[in-house]
Amino acid sequence: MGCEVVAGLDEALSILQNKARRSILERLVREPHYPLQLADQIGISQQAVMKHLKLLESAGFVVKMKAASNKGGPPKNIYSVQQAISIRIDLGPDLFQCSQRILPAGGPLKLSNRLKGDVVKVAEIVSGRKKIGVGEGAHHLSAISEAIEKLDYERDALIALHQQIKQRVSSTVDSDFDSYEQRLVIHNILESPRSNFNFKEFARELQLGAEASERLMDEVRSRVVRQLAERSGQFIAGSQTIELPWWAALGIDPKGSP
């Protein structure tokens, strides 16, 4: 077995866009397959299957092992899935999120520490057991699928709410910020409000010099403060050198008052 390689998001998307490779993975997650088996089931040549498997292996999606031949011949390569990931794409007006998450490792008991509700009991029941009957397994999988559907239902609503808020903010940004660069600064902040905005990296991407970068940031600060003052009905004063806290840029009162 080779060393583990985790494909990046762009590489993963590039690999999974191919229908034949998705068909290969769909079969390999069930049980290991020989290349000839895959060729017969998918309906493409063994040479094409080997080409896809080589790409999947280099990206860490699958791993090959030597398996003894039932007919007494030399061992043959057999392939199985190695990488466990989740790829999420949310797309719509004022909405684009694309991320890849590595699924947590560990047995059922360890995973139960990250779970809530009835599925915790499922994890506890199957913990330490190497084999589970088909009937019992179907029952547990049904409970987990139901829990996932509930989470997805709530997540869909949260994503839609995120989109609705972003649309309302975008209309304000369009009216209050004149230049494309100003609006881009605000949108970058809004897309990751819990992270520090790397303005130096942003300026480098736009190929802005030091003077232009400083002028752009001053303009954004001035407009955000003015917007905050207009909407709060209060005067806000400060020197030009004062650092604008990002809770102010987002229009949030740190005291929690309306």
C-alpha positions, 0 to 999 in steps of 0.5 A: 500500500502506497503513502496516503495522498489527499487530493486538493479541492481543484484536483478532486473536482477535476477527477470527479467530473468524469462519469467513468471515474465516478462509476469506478468509485461507485463500485469500489466503495462496495468491495475491491475490484479487479480492472477487468471486472470494472471494464466489464461492468462499466462497458469500457476497455480495460486499458481505459480503466487502467488509465482512470485507476492510475489517476485515481491512485495518484490522487489518493482516492484508491489504493491497489493491493496484490490478491492471489488468483483463484486459478493459481496464477500470479497475484493480480492487482485489486483496487479499493477506495482509500480517501474519505472526503465530503465536497460541498458546493453551494451556488446562487445569486450572492452565494458561492461556497465550494469546500472539501472536508476530510471525514473524521477518523476513528471508531464508532465510540470516538465518533460518538463524541461528535454526535448528538441525538439518537445516533449516539446510541447507534455508535455505542451499539456497534462499537467494538463489533467487527461484523453486523448482520444485514438486517441490523445494519439496514436498521442502523443505516436508516437511522443515520440516513434520517439524521443526515436528512434532517441536518441537510434540511436545516443546512439548506435553510441556513444557506438560504438565509445566508443568501438572503442576508447577503443579497440585502447587504449587496444592495447596500454595497452597490449603492454606498461604494462607488468603485469596483475595488471598494466593493471587492474589499467589502465582499471579501470581508463578508465572505469570511466574517469570522476570519481576519481580512488579509488586505496585503494579499488582496492588494497583491492580487489586484496589483495595487501599490502601497499608495493606492492600497492605503488610499483604497483602505481609507476610502473603505473605512470612511464609507463604512463609518459614514454608513454606520453613522447614517444607519445608527443616527449617531455621530462617529468621529475619529482620526484618519489613522485610527484602525476601524474594528471589523465589527464596525465594518460589519455594522455590528454593535459589540454590546449587542444593543439594537 
